[in-house]
Amino acid sequence: MNKLNIDRQESEVLNRAITHWENDGLLNYEQANSLRQSIMVKGFDWMRLAKYSFWIALFCGLVAVGSLLINESILTFIRSLYNIPDFVLCIIASIAAFLSFYFGHYWSIKHPEKVFSNQTFIFFGISFTAVAIIFLGKTFDNHSGHFSLLILLGSIIYGVLAFRLQSRFIWIFTLIALGCWYGAETGYQTNWAYYFLGMNYPLRFFVFGFLIVCFCFLLNNKKWFNPFSELTYIAGLVYFFLALWILSLIGNLDNLDTWWHIKQINLIYWSIFALTIGIGTLIYGLKSGDAIAREFGITFVLILIYTKYFEFLWIPTNKALFFSILALSFWLIGRKAEKIWNIKK
């Protein structure tokens, strides 16, 4: 019998499940024992080592490229490339992107177990696509400054590729590019003024995140969107709550200079607004069984409370008392979390 090779944490979860089913009479002793013997704990988490190794490899590759760019002989060679037409460079980058995506997809089918190796090819494809779009923009540049259209083109290309290759990894960059386009487009439409339809940047992205979340609910039962539904939902909540947290700090002010001369108590209504939404999300997650909304809600409420604690009490409070209260609060949270964990266990 081939044994299931998993790490220690996964084996603990499976063993607790088997014990639970055995105690409830769903499995007899022989069946439970057979299932336990089919599990083999890994001696070392090689998958995690592979993931971190590829991350480090990508980082070192970027450092290597940066080191090359400060080399005088390399810089001389790069300057000679300026004579190459932008359209030709666009074609070269497009071919490199196509080959990267092709081999990444090909190896993901032939060797699906090599997740991080395949994603490395995909990452290079994403990078070369961005380079190709940049040179395409330089080719047809009319000095209008409307570069957000290029970002929109990039998000469309990434989106098509994500659905075509069924790649959640590419879809992440689709959502990032879409957010960059939204920020750049609203800036361009106002000639880079502070407000767009009366909203500063944090408030704009608060609306943007809300729209993405609504979009997820509308497409919740669409089969074609299922592979990307959860990822899009999480991304929308990240945009939503990150913007909401910044709003709780600076409100809908136009710039940091204005914020610096305003007392934080004058912006307290934004904090109340943010806290209300956080608690509302938490309650919704608890009642509907939405684990993602529940976790975002409780995390945001805690972050907001501690942000306000530092914001209002850091200066007037004795530091020994300040950190004592902080330590006590975290101890109480840990004790409550431990109690809930034991109840579930």
Secondary structure, DSSP 8 states (H G I E B T S, - for coil): ---EEE-HHHHHHHHHHHHHHHHTTSS-HHHHHHHHHTEEE-SS-HHHHHHHHHHHHHHHHHHHHHHHHT-HHHHHHHHHGGGS-HHHHHHHHHHHHHHHHHHHHHHHHH-TT-HHHHHHHHHHHHHHHHHHHHHHHHHT--S---THHHHHHHHHHHHHHHHHHT-HHHHHHHHHHHHHHHHHHHHHHTTT-S-BTTB-HHHHHHHHHHHHHHHHHHTTT-GGGHHHHHHHHHHHHHHHHHHHHHHHHHTT-S-HHHHHTS-GGGGHHHHHHHHHHHHHHHHHHHHHT-HHHHHHHHHHHHHHHHHHHHHHHTTTS-HHHHHHHHHHHHHHHHHHHHHHHHHH-
